[in-house]
Amino acid sequence: MFKGVFTAIVTPFNKNNTIDEMKLRELVNFQIDNNISGLVPMGTTGESPTLNAEEHCRVIEIVIEETKGRVPVIAGTGSNCTDEAIELTRHAKEAGADASLQVAPYYNKPTAEGFYRHFTAIADAVDLPMIIYNIPGRSAKNIEPPTLLKLAKHKNIVAVKEASGNLGQMMDILQGRPKDFSVLSGDDNLTYPLMALGGDGVVSVASNLVPKEMSLMVDKILQGKWDEALVMHYSLLPLFKVIFIETNPIPIKAALAMKGMIEETYRLPMCEMEPQNREKLEKTLAELGIL
């Protein structure tokens, strides 16, 4: 099972908008040095919609190369085109990925049966563990629990990243899941409550910046040290809030740039923060001792 904190790693760009391979490798090592459970390149936080297929594959290759098997790499290889998702997943497997992250097809708005056939087709075509990514706020359609639990019976579908924000839905999944099926939060601020209900961890944005703290909080939960973990949850809550003051990954990349870890470069349609929001971000980071 997948347990712990899995960082949805950003994709650093040079000022000329090319992939900054050196900074990406540095970020990988920073994450591993700070006890992260695994890495997730080419998710939402990696700005995957703005990279072409060659760049997408290269980012995954770089993360796998630099990780050197020290932690699992869950490659974001989802698409709203099933054939494209299969091809990206095949490449990830050949490159040495440990699993794939498959986002709910966006814009298409599939029916429940369409969701089932899409994910099953990928799981049948590529023998690689799959984590389904449910994020209706971006994909415009929710994967309902009956559909997800039906998919969970497939041998290659091993987990869900739940970013619906609906704890009631998450409880239905937790109650009905197979015993070897992981439920991971897709929202940092819901990590503690989801794990209190039986969840297994988080695919985290915040851990790009504070991997040690996120790992420690989740480790304490897994050890049953609930009171200590709760203190950490509330100490990190201002960060969880401020890094979503604008669309992800704009604030987290700005925060990393403030720390001097990357250039603050985005690809359109992502762009720099509004000045008043940047001030709020910088103030919060300073109050938390991050800057």
DOMARNU-871754 format. One line per field, with one value per atom (N, C-alpha, C, CB): x, y, z negated. Coordinates in steps of 0.001 Angstrom, whole numbers, always signed. Glycine has a CB too. Example, Ala and Ser with C-alpha at 12.3 -4.5 7.8 and 13.67 -1.06 7.14 Angstrom:
px = +13190;+12300;+13200;+11308;+12850;+13670;+12900;+14084
py = -5690;-4500;-3300;-4473;-2250;-1060;+30;-598
pz = -7800;-7800;-7800;-9046;-7080;-7140;-7870;-5725
END
This chain:
px = +828;+0;+866;-939;+316;+1000;+619;+640;+1619;+1413;+2452;+1480;+2044;+2994;+2721;+4369;+3800;+3716;+4409;+4352;+3649;+4168;+4108;+3347;+5249;+5304;+4954;+6688;+3918;+3575;+4555;+2062;+5667;+6811;+6589;+8062;+7026;+6911;+7895;+7171;+7641;+8579;+9258;+7855;+10537;+11224;+11593;+12490;+11413;+11784;+12898;+10561;+13735;+14695;+13967;+15799;+14673;+14054;+13575;+15029;+14192;+13761;+12654;+14952;+12107;+10952;+11258;+9939;+12545;+12902;+12953;+14265;+12900;+12963;+14339;+12669;+14350;+15611;+15978;+15486;+16728;+17048;+17880;+17787;+18820;+19664;+18825;+20757;+17928;+17083;+16130;+16287;+15622;+14730;+15464;+14177;+16695;+17476;+17759;+18795;+18027;+18233;+16983;+18649;+15821;+14565;+14327;+13394;+14636;+14487;+15317;+14909;+16553;+17431;+17003;+18872;+16520;+16001;+14840;+15556;+13973;+12827;+13280;+11887;+14155;+14597;+15404;+15435;+16228;+17019;+16132;+17985;+14894;+13973;+12841;+13383;+13152;+12336;+10981;+12119;+10874;+9611;+9403;+9587;+8132;+7827;+7917;+6446;+7718;+7747;+7544;+6683;+7746;+7670;+6662;+9047;+5949;+4927;+5220;+3482;+6015;+6234;+5077;+7552;+4879;+3908;+2458;+4198;+2184;+802;+380;+608;-720;-1183;-93;-2449;+566;+1583;+2798;+2014;+3010;+4113;+3783;+4539;+2624;+2188;+2124;+3126;+1703;+1697;+930;+1117;-183;-887;-86;-2149;+991;+1742;+3003;+2116;+3253;+4428;+4004;+5165;+4827;+4517;+4910;+5244;+4561;+4752;+6225;+4207;+7116;+8548;+9043;+9356;+8636;+9039;+8449;+8612;+7190;+6498;+7277;+5063;+7638;+8386;+9765;+8519;+10389;+11737;+11730;+12338;+10744;+10666;+10564;+9456;+9728;+9584;+10908;+8484;+11595;+12889;+13904;+13432;+13949;+14911;+14646;+14832;+13390;+13052;+13411;+11548;+13142;+13484;+15009;+12889;+15720;+17187;+17783;+17766;+17310;+17911;+17485;+17535;+16320;+15830;+16649;+14353;+17067;+17922;+17317;+19306;+16007;+15347;+15232;+16061;+15587;+15569;+14153;+16346;+13238;+11812;+11016;+11411;+9756;+8929;+8674;+7591;+8587;+8198;+6865;+9289;+5876;+4538;+4397;+3407;+4463;+4497;+3093;+5184;+2915;+1648;+1566;+1486;+716;+626;-818;+1246;-1670;-3075;-3335;-3903;-4489;-4902;-6409;-4158;-6997;-8405;-8577;-9090;-7473;-7465;-6906;-6608;-7719;-7317;-6072;-8457;-6008;-4845;-3564;-5063;-3659;-2487;-2051;-2777;-3019;-2693;-1980;-3966;-2408;-1762;-322;-2549;-100;+1246;+2166;+1205;+1676;+2487;+2808;+1764;+1850;+2053;+3048;+711;+2974;+3966;+5366;+3653;+5506;+6828;+7307;+6786;+6414;+6800;+7262;+5630;+6567;+6979;+8362;+5959;+8588;+9883;+11000;+9829;+10654;+11644;+11957;+11152;+11105;+11372;+10466;+12745;+9325;+8381;+7812;+7242;+7471;+6912;+5397;+7322;+4773;+3317;+2977;+2612;+1706;+1247;+103;+809;-17;-1146;-2020;-670;-3296;-4207;-5338;-4769;-5267;-6284;-7598;-5816;-8708;-10016;-9997;-11178;-10436;-10430;-11162;-11076;-10445;-10947;-11595;-9813;-12548;-13273;-14276;-12297;-13909;-14825;-16084;-14111;-15926;-17020;-17651;-18097;-16877;-17402;-18544;-16285;-19340;-20318;-19579;-21401;-20308;-19698;-19110;-20736;-19824;-19328;-18089;-20425;-18079;-16905;-15680;-17181;-15852;-14748;-14245;-15195;-15165;-14791;-14002;-16046;-14480;-13802;-12444;-14678;-12358;-11096;-10004;-11293;-10270;-9244;-8945;-9688;-9962;-9747;-8884;-11086;-9100;-8308;-6827;-8803;-6519;-5122;-4545;-4998;-5310;-4840;-4638;-5829;-5457;-5309;-4104;-6584;-3842;-2807;-1399;-3055;-1257;+79;+83;+488;+943;+1022;+1869;+1619;+1242;+1913;+875;+2574;+1215;+239;-274;+868;-1574;-2216;-2901;-3236;-2709;-3443;-4393;-2468;-5667;-6655;-6695;-8063;-6810;-6786;-8154;-5639;-8903;-10237;-10178;-11242;-10359;-10278;-11360;-8863;-12603;-13715;-13619;-14999;-12917;-12762;-12015;-12054;-11180;-10435;-10954;-8964;-11464;-11888;-13359;-11630;-14112;-15531;-16480;-15706;-15964;-16824;-16244;-16969;-17106;-16687;-16734;-17572;-15723;-15783;-16519;-14331;-17727;-18553;-18017;-20016;-18222;-17698;-18046;-18195;-19278;-19547;-18647;-21003;-18371;-17487;-16064;-17518;-15588;-14226;-14049;-13871;-15020;-14912;-14971;-16028;-15685;-15694;-14314;-16777;-13701;-12359;-11322;-11978;-11530;-10565;-10411;-10991;-11308;-11197;-10147;-12541;-9725;-8708;-7352;-8651;-6595;-5324;-4322;-4716;-4408;-3435;-3897;-3131;-5133;-5642;-5567;-7115;-4588;-4186;-4476;-2727;-4888;-5074;-5873;-3719;-6330;-6954;-6353;-8484;-6111;-5797;-7107;-4668;-7661;-8997;-8896;-9783;-9250;-9208;-10592;-8179;-11621;-12981;-13329;-13987;-12600;-12923;-14128;-13148;-14674;-15902;-15561;-16882;-15511;-15146;-16188;-14965;-17456;-18482;-18215;-19854;-17827;-17471;-16248;-17208;-15272;-14062;-14374;-13030;-15314;-15704;-16345;-16664;-17151;-17765;-16695;-18730;-15657;-14565;-13780;-13623;-13464;-12717;-13488;-12404;-14787;-15601;-15709;-16985;-15721;-15956;-14737;-16903;-13569;-12369;-11849;-11268;-11136;-10382;-9312;-9742;-8894;-7949;-6583;-7776;-6221;-4899;-4984;-4238;-6081;-6302;-6071;-7732;-5170;-4809;-5704;-3333;-6021;-6761;-5877;-8156;-5462;-4560;-5298;-3303;-5050;-5649;-4984;-5532;-5789;-5252;-5182;-6081;-5541;-5529;-4745;-6979;-3728;-2906;-3736;-1837;-4704;-5449;-6409;-6217;-6644;-7522;-6733;-8507;-5420;-4603;-4947;-3114;-4936;-5210;-6616;-5040;-7688;-9016;-9207;-10054;-8643;-8801;-8086;-8257;-6897;-6166;-6845;-4711;-7500;-8258;-9414;-8793;-9896;-10984;-10472;-11817;-9143;-8563;-7729;-9629;-7548;-6738;-5263;-6899;-4508;-3132;-2046;-2973;-2426;-1404;-1900;-141;-949;-1282;-350;-1214;-906;-94;-70;-672;+1073;+1175;+1783;+1981;+1200;+1799;+2742;+699;+2274;+3060;+4432;+2310;+4545;+5814;+6898;+5615;+6546;+7589;+8464;+6971;+7838;+8501;+8913;+7603;+8059;+8306;+8191;+7301;+9033;+8927;+9160;+9904;+10117;+10432;+9237;+11661;+8609;+7470;+6263;+7091;+5987;+4854;+5085;+4629;+6304;+6629;+6504;+8044;+6959;+6886;+5440;+7640;+4599;+3194;+2515;+2455;+2729;+2087;+2667;+2240;+3955;+4560;+3946;+6078;+3724;+3107;+1696;+3073;+960;-377;-290;-1099;+614;+757;+1213;+1753;+1898;+2334;+1275;+3630;+150;-914;-684;-1101;+254;+530;-348;+2057;-1643;-2636;-2517;-4013;-2294;-2228;-1047;-2126;+96;+1282;+1065;+2526;+442;+173;-815;-368;-1782;-2784;-2143;-3896;-1201;-473;+247;+538;+864;+1567;+593;+2364;-554;-1571;-1944;-2826;-2232;-2656;-1502;-3269;-297;+849;+1103;+2115;+779;+982;-233;+1332;-1370;-2612;-2518;-3733;-1873;-1741;-1007;-1008;-19;+688;-237;+1931;-995;-1919;-2892;-2689;-3316;-4285;-3643;-4917;-2474;-1896;-1347;-800;-952;-433;-1545;+405;-2787;-3907;-4678;-4850;-4000;-4626;-4858;-3765;-4048;-4270;-4140;-3255;-4396;-4416;-3074;-4791;-3103;-1905;-1407;-2199;-76;+1035;+1641;+2103;+865;+1453;+2045;+397;+1283;+1871;+3038;+810;+2968;+4055;+5340;+3667;+5225;+6423;+6966;+6118;+6062;+6516;+7251;+5320;+6717;+7345;+8727;+6457;+8851;+10149;+11142;+9992;+10639;+11509;+11949;+10791;+11049;+11418;+12529;+10198;+12543;+13598;+14877;+13088;+14830;+15994;+16206;+17201;+15158;+15296;+15043;+14347;+14259;+13967;+13815;+12676;+13825;+13406;+11880;+13920;+11372;+9912;+9450;+9432;+9358;+8982;+7827;+10184;+6813;+5629;+5442;+4363;+4640;+4221;+2754;+4433;+2495;+1111;+220;+1014;-979;-1680;-1396;-3124;-458;-39;+826;+738;+690;+1486;+1733;+782;+2485;+2879;+1660;+3835;+1859;+789;+411;+1199;-836;-1254;-438;-2803;-40;+830;+300;+1032;-1012;-1548;-1491;-2989;-1644;-1543;-99;-2145;+810;+2238;+2638;+3114;+2128;+2422;+1908;+1803;+700;+127;+968;-1338;+1395;+2228;+3543;+2500;+4214;+5514;+5381;+6141;+4318;+4090;+3866;+2884;+3059;+2778;+4039;+1695;+4813;+6060;+7027;+6721;+7067;+7942;+7443;+8026;+6141;+5571;+5815;+4056;+5837;+6056;+7540;+5398;+8401;+9835;+10392;+10123;+9629;+10088;+11021;+8892;+10769;+11675;+12502;+10878
py = -1200;+0;+1255;+3;+2333;+3621;+4355;+4470;+4625;+5330;+6425;+4357;+7561;+8621;+9879;+8150;+10630;+11904;+11766;+13055;+12029;+11938;+13345;+10895;+13901;+15293;+15407;+15883;+16213;+16567;+17659;+17049;+17237;+18123;+19126;+17308;+20368;+21408;+21125;+22812;+21745;+21704;+23069;+21329;+23172;+24467;+24769;+24482;+26026;+26480;+27513;+27069;+27551;+28638;+29905;+28269;+31025;+32294;+32274;+33434;+31433;+31325;+30283;+30969;+29798;+28901;+27448;+29403;+27098;+25691;+25021;+25544;+23700;+22953;+23145;+21440;+23495;+23680;+22336;+24824;+21549;+20188;+20187;+19436;+21108;+21144;+21413;+22217;+22396;+22715;+21568;+23997;+20902;+19769;+18667;+19229;+18392;+17384;+17814;+17123;+19095;+19590;+19422;+21057;+19698;+19538;+18082;+20055;+17173;+15740;+15367;+14879;+15804;+15462;+16150;+15837;+17378;+18083;+17308;+19507;+16792;+16015;+14721;+15684;+13994;+12706;+12914;+11930;+13954;+14254;+14607;+15403;+14999;+15404;+14391;+16777;+13125;+11968;+11836;+12032;+12345;+12198;+10736;+13094;+10328;+8924;+8600;+8581;+9605;+9371;+10667;+8355;+10611;+11796;+11590;+12128;+12680;+12628;+13729;+12786;+13430;+14422;+14435;+14144;+15563;+15762;+15587;+14815;+16073;+16240;+17671;+15878;+18080;+19464;+20438;+19687;+20130;+21026;+21130;+20546;+20135;+20159;+20869;+18775;+21526;+22263;+21373;+23432;+20134;+19169;+19622;+17890;+20385;+20777;+21673;+21470;+22295;+23240;+22632;+24441;+21368;+20700;+19820;+19854;+19817;+18898;+17474;+19327;+16507;+15096;+14777;+14193;+15325;+15064;+15617;+15678;+16831;+17440;+16689;+18907;+16310;+15551;+14276;+15195;+13553;+12312;+12589;+11544;+13677;+13984;+14329;+15136;+15085;+15413;+14131;+16339;+13223;+11943;+11188;+11074;+11167;+10485;+11104;+10534;+12429;+13110;+12744;+14650;+12774;+12467;+11019;+12720;+10109;+8701;+8531;+7804;+9167;+9071;+9578;+9872;+10738;+11364;+10667;+12839;+10082;+9375;+8122;+9007;+7459;+6271;+5196;+6672;+5061;+3995;+4233;+2739;+5434;+5687;+5811;+6949;+6336;+6398;+6085;+7812;+5689;+5432;+6709;+4802;+6551;+7642;+7282;+7909;+8140;+7959;+8966;+8149;+8506;+9402;+9840;+8721;+11154;+11665;+11440;+13156;+10508;+10159;+10173;+8776;+10907;+10951;+11888;+11369;+11721;+12563;+12433;+12157;+13384;+13217;+12456;+14573;+11958;+11040;+9707;+11616;+8670;+7388;+6833;+6389;+6932;+6404;+7139;+6519;+8457;+9217;+8810;+10721;+8612;+8185;+6838;+8102;+5955;+4637;+4792;+3719;+5626;+5814;+6455;+6668;+7461;+8103;+7127;+9336;+6277;+5307;+4229;+4661;+3815;+2844;+3425;+2450;+4668;+5307;+5353;+6730;+5731;+5829;+4480;+6355;+3429;+2098;+1749;+1035;+2012;+1724;+2550;+2002;+3767;+4643;+4228;+6078;+3362;+2865;+3400;+3171;+4011;+4508;+3355;+5297;+3648;+2641;+2564;+2931;+3634;+3682;+4862;+3812;+4936;+6099;+6769;+5693;+8086;+8866;+9218;+10159;+8826;+9005;+9940;+7652;+11164;+12152;+11801;+13549;+12197;+12054;+12857;+12539;+12261;+12990;+14330;+12137;+15390;+16747;+17205;+17708;+18075;+18685;+17727;+19174;+16459;+15489;+15261;+14165;+15302;+15010;+13634;+16109;+12558;+11225;+10836;+10192;+9891;+9243;+8297;+8475;+7723;+6733;+5585;+6197;+5145;+4049;+4487;+3572;+5754;+6272;+6304;+7657;+6747;+6703;+5267;+7269;+4347;+2955;+2401;+2096;+2640;+2098;+2763;+2281;+4073;+4797;+4233;+6289;+4188;+3725;+2236;+3997;+1457;+26;-214;-703;+567;+408;+646;+1377;+1669;+1958;+845;+3322;+434;-618;-1944;-803;-2214;-3446;-3371;-3715;-2172;-2018;-1980;-753;-1456;-1288;-1905;+225;-2895;-3606;-2797;-5038;-1756;-841;-373;+377;-341;+143;+1540;+163;+1723;+2981;+3617;+2749;+4936;+5735;+6644;+6570;+6526;+7388;+8734;+6718;+9795;+11156;+11795;+12011;+11931;+12524;+13981;+11755;+14897;+16329;+17058;+16895;+16942;+17531;+19033;+17221;+19741;+21179;+21560;+21749;+20658;+20912;+20085;+20620;+18903;+18030;+18208;+16590;+18913;+19248;+18072;+19782;+16937;+15784;+14961;+14919;+14575;+13768;+12287;+14060;+11548;+10083;+9617;+9425;+9113;+8739;+7463;+8542;+7306;+6139;+4785;+6162;+4535;+3218;+2924;+3130;+3934;+3744;+3471;+4981;+4252;+4073;+2706;+5177;+2275;+982;-171;+830;+21;-982;-1062;-642;+96;+138;-457;+1575;-284;-761;-2277;-309;-2967;-4426;-4855;-5027;-3936;-4266;-4404;-3183;-5399;-5700;-4565;-6974;-3770;-2694;-1346;-2554;-1250;+13;-84;+310;+610;+335;+1469;+29;+2639;+3769;+4865;+4313;+5805;+7015;+8230;+6979;+9272;+10590;+11362;+11331;+11578;+12157;+13662;+11478;+14439;+15895;+16493;+16480;+15745;+16264;+17245;+15120;+17164;+17983;+17501;+19373;+16359;+15825;+14675;+15349;+14960;+13920;+12811;+14524;+13151;+12118;+11104;+12743;+11590;+10701;+9861;+11513;+10480;+9757;+8644;+10718;+8889;+7846;+6672;+8404;+6943;+5853;+4998;+6415;+5653;+4920;+4108;+5893;+4737;+4040;+2834;+5001;+2984;+1899;+732;+2410;+1039;-14;-524;+458;+51;-293;-1689;+731;-2306;-3524;-3215;-4132;-4202;-3975;-3488;-5246;-3735;-3322;-2101;-4470;-1337;-156;+1092;-157;+1986;+3181;+4366;+3542;+5156;+6402;+7544;+6394;+8403;+9514;+10827;+9457;+11769;+13087;+13825;+13896;+14556;+15433;+16868;+15343;+17099;+18437;+18382;+18965;+19236;+19241;+19463;+20313;+20364;+20717;+19624;+21984;+18616;+17507;+16240;+17208;+16331;+15150;+14574;+15500;+15424;+14941;+14353;+16082;+15070;+14473;+13207;+15472;+13165;+11952;+10766;+12183;+10999;+9907;+9484;+10324;+10430;+10071;+9128;+11334;+9224;+8354;+7032;+9075;+6902;+5664;+5820;+4701;+7068;+7299;+7000;+8717;+7023;+6511;+7557;+5475;+8799;+9810;+10893;+9183;+11532;+12692;+12790;+13977;+13222;+13721;+15227;+13297;+15745;+17070;+18122;+16983;+19319;+20504;+21178;+21497;+21296;+21974;+21349;+21961;+20043;+19366;+19762;+17875;+20438;+21027;+21958;+21786;+22647;+23659;+23132;+24850;+22304;+21809;+20277;+22454;+19565;+18102;+17456;+17539;+17981;+17385;+17488;+18070;+18670;+18886;+18048;+20364;+17981;+17168;+15690;+17366;+15231;+13829;+13512;+13504;+14429;+14211;+14155;+15314;+15061;+15058;+13743;+16230;+13304;+12070;+10857;+11912;+10854;+9764;+9661;+9970;+10805;+10797;+10220;+12215;+10543;+9974;+8463;+10597;+8013;+6565;+5826;+6308;+6552;+5957;+6088;+6610;+6731;+6917;+8049;+5676;+8946;+10102;+11270;+10499;+11109;+12010;+13434;+11474;+13586;+14927;+15714;+14831;+15060;+15732;+16120;+14826;+15210;+15480;+16630;+14222;+16706;+17770;+19142;+17538;+19220;+20471;+20874;+20330;+19908;+20189;+20613;+18961;+19937;+20277;+21754;+19390;+22207;+23592;+24574;+23778;+24146;+25040;+25222;+24487;+24197;+24261;+24793;+22895;+24896;+25285;+26639;+25331;+27656;+28918;+28738;+29952;+27845;+27558;+26863;+26690;+25855;+25140;+26102;+24080;+27105;+28067;+29016;+28867;+29556;+30611;+30081;+31318;+28807;+28294;+27975;+27047;+28197;+28068;+29384;+26934;+30492;+31802;+32176;+32863;+31595;+31647;+30224;+32626;+30055;+28728;+28021;+28820;+26810;+25969;+25683;+24636;+25756;+25879;+27276;+24931;+28313;+29657;+30004;+30696;+29892;+30307;+29439;+30298;+28120;+27270;+27547;+25774;+27835;+28181;+29535;+28195;+30473;+31774;+31607;+32739;+30746;+30504;+29880;+29593;+28914;+28285;+29297;+27098;+30182;+31222;+32192;+31981;+32536;+33400;+32782;+33680;+31444;+30727;+30559;+29351;+30999;+30883;+29493;+31290;+28675;+27280;+27093;+26406;+28001;+27945;+29367;+27104;+29506;+30766;+30829;+30882;+32036;+32158;+32334;+33350;+31216;+31214;+30252;+30829;+30708;+29905;+29850;+30486;+28914;+28889;+29311;+27477;+30196;+30612;+29396;+31653;+29400;+30528;+30767;+30330;+30042;+30381;+31639;+29195;+32505;+33725;+34144;+34859;+35233;+35673;+36047;+36860;+36023;+36337;+37821;+35953;+38103;+39482;+40057;+39563;+41320;+41902;+41742;+43361;+41940;+41839;+40407;+42347;+39440;+38045;+37644;+37143;+38193;+37935;+38447;+38608;+39601;+40158;+39245;+41555;+38708;+37792;+36517;+37438;+36006;+34806;+35058;+34351;+36142;+36440;+36661;+37676;+37352;+37610;+36302;+38549;+35412;+34134;+33292;+33359;+33237;+32464;+33008;+32473;+34335;+34940;+34623;+36465;+34704;+34416;+32963;+34718;+32071;+30648;+30296;+29796;+31284;+31021;+30294;+30223;+30277;+29607;+30517;+29197;+31828;+32807;+33472;+33880
pz = +0;+0;+0;-1212;+539;+522;-758;+1782;-1593;-2854;-2999;-4049;-3563;-3835;-3046;-3552;-2791;-2080;-730;-2915;+320;+1680;+2282;+2550;+2582;+3031;+4504;+2777;+4792;+6170;+6591;+6304;+7137;+7312;+8443;+7583;+8209;+9227;+10365;+8613;+11505;+12622;+12722;+13964;+12349;+12455;+13906;+11573;+14286;+15625;+15532;+16364;+16564;+16708;+17135;+17730;+17123;+17515;+18952;+17323;+19785;+21185;+21367;+22073;+20232;+20216;+20556;+21161;+20654;+20817;+19447;+21552;+19425;+18167;+17538;+18399;+16263;+15530;+14890;+14433;+15656;+15211;+13939;+16306;+13814;+12622;+11371;+12772;+11439;+10286;+9962;+10548;+10985;+10755;+9998;+12091;+10391;+9690;+8239;+10439;+8044;+6682;+5836;+6705;+6421;+5688;+5304;+6523;+6208;+5911;+4689;+7128;+4662;+3536;+2243;+3862;+2347;+1179;+566;+1558;+1411;+934;+240;+2106;+887;+335;-941;+1370;-976;-2172;-3369;-1887;-3100;-4166;-4368;-3851;-4058;-4476;-3803;-5929;-2603;-1884;-1509;-621;-1385;-1088;+399;-1592;+1240;+2679;+3433;+3083;+4742;+5598;+6716;+6184;+7040;+8093;+9104;+7498;+10141;+11192;+12188;+11921;+12789;+13861;+13422;+14974;+12193;+11790;+12060;+10304;+11450;+11574;+11149;+10732;+10027;+9476;+10390;+8097;+11231;+12191;+13480;+12500;+13537;+14733;+15968;+14998;+15766;+16862;+18110;+16378;+17973;+19202;+20133;+18845;+19636;+20458;+21072;+19633;+20797;+21371;+22538;+20299;+23583;+24678;+24290;+25978;+25117;+24766;+24512;+25879;+25329;+25146;+23811;+26302;+23485;+22214;+21035;+22162;+21163;+20119;+19770;+20572;+20815;+20607;+20026;+21920;+20463;+19984;+18505;+20783;+18043;+16617;+15794;+16331;+16226;+15514;+15499;+16168;+16640;+16714;+15749;+18149;+15702;+14819;+13359;+15006;+12958;+11563;+11235;+11298;+12133;+11904;+11832;+13029;+12767;+12788;+11476;+13976;+11025;+9846;+8559;+9784;+8563;+7375;+7105;+7543;+8183;+8079;+7160;+7563;+7219;+6468;+4982;+6681;+4514;+3071;+2518;+2756;+3315;+2954;+4207;+2358;+4054;+5245;+6043;+4836;+7348;+8239;+8874;+9332;+8632;+9190;+10322;+8095;+11544;+12698;+13087;+13886;+13198;+13710;+15205;+13384;+15609;+17037;+17525;+17290;+16814;+17182;+18348;+15999;+18944;+20074;+20233;+21401;+20963;+21299;+22608;+21391;+23137;+24285;+23792;+25496;+23825;+23259;+23945;+23366;+25263;+25987;+25588;+27505;+25400;+24984;+23581;+25036;+22684;+21321;+21335;+20459;+22193;+22305;+22782;+23275;+23796;+24315;+23276;+25575;+22568;+21535;+20405;+20977;+20079;+18995;+19419;+18585;+20658;+21168;+21072;+22637;+21470;+21381;+19939;+21968;+19025;+17613;+17078;+16770;+17460;+17004;+17539;+17444;+18830;+19443;+18794;+20953;+18346;+17714;+16279;+17731;+15701;+14359;+13273;+14005;+13649;+12647;+11833;+13317;+10579;+9681;+9768;+8259;+10250;+10378;+11279;+8972;+11664;+12426;+11692;+13852;+11909;+11399;+12587;+10633;+12519;+13648;+13264;+14118;+13777;+13469;+14160;+13886;+13535;+14180;+15481;+13232;+16585;+17858;+17732;+18965;+18058;+17907;+19209;+17496;+19123;+20230;+20871;+21274;+21052;+21666;+20832;+21874;+19475;+18542;+18819;+18632;+18628;+18925;+17985;+18834;+18445;+17570;+16631;+18398;+15681;+14783;+15590;+13768;+16600;+17440;+18216;+18414;+18672;+19377;+18493;+19909;+17244;+16280;+16128;+14904;+15942;+15703;+16891;+15444;+18096;+19278;+19493;+20525;+19248;+19424;+18520;+19138;+17225;+16283;+16459;+14842;+16770;+16986;+18215;+17135;+19269;+20496;+20217;+21591;+19409;+19084;+18214;+18368;+17205;+16293;+17013;+15146;+18017;+18803;+19739;+19617;+20265;+21296;+20712;+22093;+19482;+18892;+17499;+18829;+17311;+16024;+15049;+16207;+14496;+13572;+12572;+14326;+11283;+10297;+10659;+8891;+10495;+10874;+9668;+12005;+9546;+8565;+9336;+7643;+9059;+9701;+8977;+9703;+9748;+9208;+9451;+9864;+8382;+8468;+8055;+7589;+8990;+8700;+9492;+9043;+9052;+9812;+10003;+9134;+9102;+9269;+10535;+8088;+11043;+12277;+13453;+12061;+13165;+14258;+14616;+13893;+13750;+13979;+13778;+15376;+13292;+13059;+11912;+14348;+10989;+9843;+10182;+8625;+9713;+9793;+8544;+9902;+8717;+7577;+6914;+8018;+5594;+4883;+5503;+3492;+5963;+6561;+7758;+6990;+8571;+9732;+9276;+10655;+8316;+7824;+7174;+6829;+6385;+5703;+6700;+4658;+7779;+8852;+9507;+9915;+9735;+10319;+9375;+10670;+8062;+7058;+7071;+5671;+7728;+7828;+8843;+8202;+9721;+10726;+10048;+11843;+10424;+9745;+9871;+10309;+10919;+11117;+10570;+12579;+10121;+9573;+8061;+10054;+7486;+6101;+5118;+6065;+5619;+4716;+5403;+4238;+4583;+5105;+4422;+4906;+5192;+4655;+4657;+5496;+3466;+3343;+3101;+2198;+4123;+4014;+4271;+5001;+3899;+4053;+2948;+4066;+1814;+661;-111;+1090;+277;-307;-1253;+803;-2558;-3521;-3576;-4905;-3334;-3301;-2199;-3111;-1044;+64;-283;+1342;-916;-1291;-2285;-1882;-3193;-4145;-3433;-5193;-2422;-1650;-986;-586;-478;+174;-853;+917;-1972;-3028;-3555;-4181;-3687;-4224;-3250;-4570;-1953;-975;-250;+7;-506;+275;-52;+23;+909;+582;-451;+1850;-1201;-2304;-1837;-3096;-592;-95;+811;+657;+712;+1540;+702;+2143;+1154;+385;+753;+622;-260;-44;-531;-793;+406;+118;+310;+1017;-576;-425;+721;-1727;+1468;+2496;+2030;+3745;+771;+180;-1120;-64;-1243;-2454;-3713;-2352;-3641;-4848;-5307;-4612;-4464;-4847;-5195;-3719;-5228;-5531;-6897;-5475;-7917;-9278;-9392;-10291;-8997;-9133;-8309;-8741;-7111;-6297;-6945;-4871;-7478;-8116;-9418;-8386;-10086;-11285;-10946;-11974;-9711;-9253;-8677;-8207;-8571;-8064;-6818;-7795;-6344;-5159;-5386;-4702;-4302;-4341;-4148;-3304;-3845;-3632;-2701;-3077;-2014;-1191;+8;-2021;+1132;+2239;+2044;+3679;+1661;+1048;+1957;-198;+1878;+2490;+1491;+2962;+241;-794;-992;-2105;-792;-1042;-50;-999;+1043;+1883;+1060;+3070;+108;-701;-2064;-870;-2676;-4044;-4092;-5048;-3363;-3341;-4695;-2359;-5460;-6762;-7700;-7390;-7729;-8625;-8215;-8648;-6918;-6454;-6757;-4942;-6524;-6789;-8273;-6299;-9117;-10560;-11037;-11303;-10526;-10927;-10556;-10278;-9331;-8879;-9591;-7367;-9842;-10612;-12010;-10719;-12632;-13962;-13912;-14545;-12871;-12717;-12561;-11508;-11695;-11462;-12719;-10326;-13617;-14886;-15981;-15349;-15654;-16636;-17608;-17394;-17287;-18153;-17700;-18111;-17919;-17361;-17907;-17636;-19183;-19779;-19230;-21306;-19120;-18584;-17122;-18717;-16375;-14960;-14794;-14270;-15697;-15617;-15828;-16656;-16755;-16967;-15683;-18136;-15016;-13767;-12669;-13319;-12608;-11614;-11724;-11791;-12942;-13116;-12927;-14491;-13216;-12981;-11486;-13666;-10701;-9252;-8501;-8728;-9180;-8510;-7791;-9519;-8378;-7627;-6299;-8473;-6277;-5027;-4040;-5291;-4529;-3654;-2980;-4445;-3727;-3191;-2189;-4325;-2537;-1712;-394;-2471;-331;+946;+1940;+706;+1515;+2449;+2554;+2005;+2206;+2319;+3780;+1634;+4647;+6089;+6631;+6796;+7910;+8505;+8354;+9969;+7860;+7785;+9200;+7023;+9448;+8498;+8385;+8881;+8671;+8656;+7287;+9044;+6184;+4898;+4430;+3840;+4653;+4164;+4948;+4273;+6248;+7011;+6570;+8518;+6269;+5766;+4438;+5596;+3572;+2268;+2433;+1405;+3320;+3571;+4139;+4535;+4988;+5545;+4457;+6674;+3523;+2401;+1557;+1529;+1515;+776;+1604;+341;+2861;+3724;+4291;+2980;+4280;+4713;+6204;+3931;+6802;+8239;+8751;+8532;+10084;+10701;+10631;+12195;+10454;+10482;+11921;+9602;+12617;+14028;+14234;+14928;+14944;+15237;+16744;+14540;+17163;+18555;+18641;+19175;+19576;+19765;+20069;+20904;+19497;+18887;+17401;+19060;+16794;+15434;+15491;+14767;+14483;+14456;+13008;+15244;+12815;+11484;+10640;+11583;+9306;+8376;+8431;+6963;+8055;+7833;+6658;+7545;+6738;+5700;+4280;+5976;+4082;+2721;+2196;+2683;+3081;+2674;+2408;+3737;+3187;+2944;+1557;+4043;+1199;-127;-1236;-270;-1051;-2047;-2151;-1682;-998;-987;-1717;+455;-1368;-1976;-3482;-1316;-3882;-5304;-6061;-5495;-5504;-6165;-6277;-5404;-5226;-5248;-6286;-3868;-6409;-7411;-8820;-7204;-9035;-10363;-10759;-10380;-9783;-10067;-10162;-8990;-9913;-10008;-8798;-11240;-7716;-6487;-5713;-5599;-5795;-5173;-6266;-4351
END
